[in-house]
Amino acid sequence: MIPIPDAFADRYALARARFIAGVASAGLSLKQYPHPLKGREGEELSVDVALDGDMDAKRLLIVSSGCHGVEGLCGSGVQVFALHDDEWREKARARGIAVLYVHALNPHGFSFLRRVTHENVDLNRNFIDFSQPLPANPAYDELHPILLPAQWPPALQNEMALGKLVSERGEAALQAIISRGQYQRPDGLFYGGREPTWSHLTLRSILRSYGGSASRIAWLDLHTGLGPFGFCERIYSGRNEAADMQRAIDWWSGGGATPVTVAGDGDSASAALTGQMHGAIHEECPQAEFTGLTLEFGTIPAVQVLQALRADQWLHLHADDADVDAGLAQQIHAQMRAAFFDESDGWKGQVISQARQAMFQAVDGLASEY
């Protein structure tokens, strides 16, 4: 093992370097999927993949990070720690489980400390059938001008209007409207896009390449920004089928862990979402039984997270304005980092211990009898 703080990095370039070093120290091969653009520091961007196990393994565990860009600061640390964790690697090998690490699904957002892709798309709302009419979210249209005012910081009138909506409708109801996903306003929050993004297409390619031989696939996708500080909510990720849900509950609710929740059921910090990534597994690996889980690590209160997202989107929309204050831009970047990553060793320790438990449980579940 390595010290827990050493697994984490404060920026994409260093996180990627530590992941690549971890892959090398584990004696694994690295597959790179280069991104067409450069990063914030002019660095190369890539989705990096490493398989610990056999390509033709019948049981496969996917551990992915960085779907939402900046959230990769946390997810990358989990992956790097796992690559140096001999007990974990021996456990997976002994049970015949291949582990696929997918690092920085959205490397552009990761590098620029944004949640969205370079197309300004929320990757986890982008997996819909674009040959069909786009999903509607008319309630978001009403909120859009309040969420993204012309100036930042917002004027008092704007803040009062938003506060009135919260008091009238409730924080949870507004979160559900805003975060569900919307497809009509490319300049808005939680925009799902009008075609598959680069990261979307890259993920499908990865799933086809590494999941085609598996008869059982589990997927742990690492996220941050919802829930109490340091707490890991285990959110079911899969089809709305009783057998699939029960299997996830059986695998991940034991050992003193918190119960598996379902987004939008009232017990989860997450609302019901549209166009999530896990849908691709059924299309690219239809032969496999699939069991998925989102690990959501809490940081700061939801209202502050929303404020960070509003500020970040405002800055993106005004990036070419000559009068945008450099100090304000720095402040907004710092807000985004704090909303999705905590620098303290205590928080990082909580992340590793909870993620590690879920990974061990995933191996036991995959290796269990059919």
LINJO-V245541 format. One record per residue. PHI is phi in whole degrees, -180 to 180 (none if undefined). NEAR is the number of other C-alpha atoms within 12 Angstrom. Layout:
# LINJO-V245541
[[PHI NEAR] [PHI NEAR]]
This chain:
# LINJO-V245541
[[none 20] [-114 20] [-57 18] [-54 30] [-59 28] [-73 26] [-80 36] [-99 40] [-134 34] [-98 32] [-158 35] [-60 45] [-57 31] [-73 26] [-61 38] [-64 42] [-61 27] [-70 33] [-65 44] [-62 34] [-65 24] [-65 37] [-62 31] [-65 20] [-66 22] [-85 27] [74 17] [-103 25] [-94 23] [-108 26] [-113 22] [-111 25] [-119 27] [-64 23] [-82 27] [-71 19] [-111 22] [-95 21] [-88 28] [-62 20] [-98 17] [80 13] [-81 23] [-67 24] [-113 35] [-163 38] [-87 43] [-109 40] [-130 38] [-139 38] [-109 38] [-103 40] [141 30] [-88 24] [-62 25] [-99 21] [-60 29] [-83 27] [-123 42] [-130 46] [-111 50] [-100 43] [-123 46] [-120 47] [-133 45] [74 49] [-54 47] [-104 48] [49 46] [-56 46] [-67 52] [-65 52] [-58 54] [-83 55] [-60 49] [-62 58] [-61 53] [-62 51] [-67 53] [-63 44] [-61 40] [-62 41] [-67 38] [-101 31] [-97 27] [-62 18] [-62 17] [-64 32] [-66 31] [-66 22] [-61 25] [-64 34] [-64 25] [-63 17] [-93 27] [75 28] [-104 39] [-87 41] [-116 45] [-106 44] [-95 47] [-113 48] [-99 52] [65 52] [-57 52] [-124 52] [-66 50] [-66 45] [-62 43] [-59 48] [-65 43] [-90 40] [57 43] [-114 49] [-87 47] [-98 44] [-80 40] [-66 31] [-86 29] [64 35] [-113 41] [-76 46] [-58 45] [-86 42] [-125 40] [-95 42] [-98 38] [-121 31] [-85 21] [-75 18] [-80 11] [-103 10] [-55 12] [-68 25] [-60 27] [-101 19] [-141 25] [-60 18] [-65 21] [-67 30] [-57 24] [-66 19] [-83 29] [-51 30] [-66 23] [-79 31] [-67 40] [-125 35] [-72 28] [-71 19] [-126 26] [-139 30] [-61 25] [-65 21] [-68 16] [-57 14] [-60 14] [-67 22] [-64 22] [-67 15] [-64 20] [-68 30] [-62 20] [-64 17] [-63 22] [-63 21] [-69 14] [-80 13] [-104 16] [96 16] [-61 24] [-65 27] [-66 23] [-67 29] [-59 32] [-62 29] [-66 33] [-71 35] [-89 39] [-56 34] [118 39] [-140 37] [-128 35] [-107 24] [-123 27] [-61 24] [-91 30] [-99 36] [-82 43] [54 43] [-77 41] [-89 43] [88 37] [-124 28] [-163 27] [-63 28] [-78 33] [-59 32] [-65 43] [-58 35] [-65 24] [-65 31] [-61 41] [-60 29] [-63 24] [-64 32] [-62 36] [-65 23] [-70 22] [-107 37] [-108 40] [-68 28] [-99 24] [-80 34] [-97 27] [-135 37] [-129 43] [-117 48] [-139 44] [-108 45] [-109 47] [-97 50] [-137 46] [-142 48] [112 42] [-124 38] [97 29] [-63 21] [-54 27] [77 34] [-87 30] [-102 39] [-85 39] [-100 42] [-107 41] [-56 43] [-132 40] [171 37] [-71 27] [-83 18] [-126 15] [-59 14] [-65 15] [-66 23] [-63 26] [-64 24] [-63 32] [-63 40] [-63 31] [-63 24] [-73 33] [-114 40] [-100 26] [-91 21] [65 15] [82 12] [-74 23] [-69 23] [-63 25] [-68 33] [-108 33] [-122 31] [-56 30] [86 22] [-90 17] [96 14] [-97 20] [-99 28] [-73 36] [-98 38] [-80 26] [-66 30] [-118 37] [-112 35] [74 36] [-77 33] [-62 41] [-60 40] [-61 31] [-67 34] [-64 37] [-72 27] [-86 22] [-90 26] [-131 28] [-66 20] [-77 19] [-100 27] [-73 31] [-118 40] [-134 44] [-125 48] [-149 45] [-98 43] [-99 45] [-112 41] [-100 43] [-75 34] [-129 36] [-121 28] [-56 23] [-58 27] [-62 23] [-72 23] [-63 30] [-60 31] [-62 29] [-64 35] [-67 38] [-62 40] [-64 36] [-62 40] [-68 36] [-59 34] [-63 34] [-60 32] [-71 22] [-115 22] [-60 17] [-93 11] [-76 14] [-68 9] [-96 14] [-73 21] [-70 18] [-64 14] [-65 12] [-65 21] [-61 26] [-62 18] [-62 20] [-66 32] [-61 32] [-66 26] [-61 29] [-64 40] [-61 39] [-68 33] [-71 41] [-126 45] [-159 42] [-112 34] [-80 26] [-73 19] [-64 19] [-63 16] [-64 29] [-62 36] [-64 28] [-62 27] [-60 42] [-64 38] [-64 25] [-76 29] [-67 41] [-63 35] [-61 29] [-64 44] [-69 44] [-62 35] [-66 36] [-63 42] [-63 37] [-61 30] [-66 36] [-63 39] [-84 28] [-69 17] [-71 10] [-68 10]]
